[in-house]
Amino acid sequence: MTPLPKAAVLIADKGYDSDRLRKALAERGIKSCIPGRANRKEPIVYDTELYKRRNLIERLFGRLKDWRRIATRYDRCAHTFYSAICIAATVSFWL
């Protein structure tokens, strides 16, 4: 298994709001951009402009799931699957 790349910021939705996750990210030197849930007693401060960028990633995944080959992962090899993602992303956003 290959190690995950270094990350500077984790952008996630309210479903990932937990003190345990925030602590684990802080120990690794990763900033968290996660809005607090409505039932939190103390509001969480996060970068709202950065959080708005999350929408771009969500739309990308939505468009990629339109391609059946990618949504069901037909390809066995990782490099072939990655190539299919690149082609789908290029076609989806070029046209």
HULINWO-V37538 format. One record per helix or strand of 2 or more residues. SS is the DSSP state (hx for helix, st for strand). FROM is the first residue (numbers start at 1). LEN is the number of residues. If there is no record, write none. Layout:
<<SS & FROM & LEN> <SS & FROM & LEN>>
This chain:
<<st & 9 & 4> <hx & 14 & 3> <hx & 19 & 9> <st & 31 & 4> <hx & 48 & 5> <hx & 54 & 11> <hx & 68 & 4> <hx & 78 & 17>>
